[in-house]
Amino acid sequence: MKAVVGTPQCGHAHIGFLARGHIQGAYADGCSFDFTAPAVVVLEAGHDAWVVGNEPAVLIQFDAEAETARRFGLPDQHRHA
């Protein structure tokens, strides 16, 4: 997606259920995440993520477009509490 959005990190929050596959990723500050299906996934804006292995990842998202973070009570960008 980097080539499509033109930024090194995703500016959108993602909330959903990883039904299949394995994903990993990191935030600009070095925090990382690793999810293997089945798993509930919450990613704050400001991440980079990728699929691990040859199996496609299937993430069923609850998406409110630009309002996702606000509607689900997430910060507008990843940051440490």
C-alpha positions in Angstrom: 0.0 0.0 0.0 3.0 2.4 0.4 3.1 3.0 -3.3 -0.7 3.7 -3.4 -0.9 6.1 -0.4 2.6 7.6 -0.8 3.5 7.5 2.9 5.9 5.2 4.8 3.2 4.5 7.5 -0.6 3.9 7.2 -2.6 6.9 8.5 -5.7 4.8 9.2 -6.7 2.8 12.3 -7.8 -0.8 11.8 -10.0 -2.8 14.0 -11.2 -6.3 13.1 -10.9 -10.0 13.2 -8.0 -11.8 11.5 -9.8 -14.9 10.2 -6.8 -16.3 8.3 -3.1 -15.8 8.0 -0.3 -14.1 9.9 0.6 -10.4 9.9 3.4 -8.5 11.5 4.2 -4.8 11.6 5.8 -1.9 13.4 5.2 1.7 14.3 7.7 4.5 13.6 8.8 4.5 17.2 9.9 0.8 17.0 6.9 -0.8 18.7 5.9 -3.9 16.9 3.0 -6.3 16.6 2.4 -9.9 15.5 -1.0 -11.5 14.9 -1.8 -15.0 13.9 -5.4 -16.1 13.1 -7.7 -16.3 14.7 -7.2 -13.0 16.5 -8.8 -9.7 17.2 -6.7 -6.9 15.7 -6.4 -3.3 16.8 -3.9 -1.1 15.0 -3.5 2.6 15.6 -2.7 4.9 12.7 1.0 5.3 12.0 1.9 1.6 11.4 3.5 -0.4 8.6 2.3 -4.0 8.3 3.0 -7.1 6.1 1.8 -10.6 5.6 4.1 -13.4 6.9 4.4 -16.5 4.8 2.6 -17.6 1.7 -0.9 -17.9 3.1 -3.1 -14.8 2.3 -4.2 -12.8 5.4 -8.0 -12.2 5.7 -8.9 -9.3 8.0 -12.5 -8.6 8.6 -12.6 -4.9 9.6 -15.0 -2.6 11.3 -14.3 0.5 9.4 -15.7 4.0 9.8 -13.3 5.5 7.2 -11.6 8.6 8.7 -13.7 8.3 11.9 -12.5 4.8 12.8 -10.1 5.9 15.6 -12.6 8.4 17.1 -15.6 6.0 17.0 -13.6 3.2 18.7 -11.8 5.4 21.2 -8.3 5.1 19.8 -5.8 7.9 19.6 -5.4 9.6 16.3 -1.8 8.3 16.1 0.2 5.5 17.9 1.9 6.8 21.0 2.9 5.5 24.4 0.7 6.1 27.3 
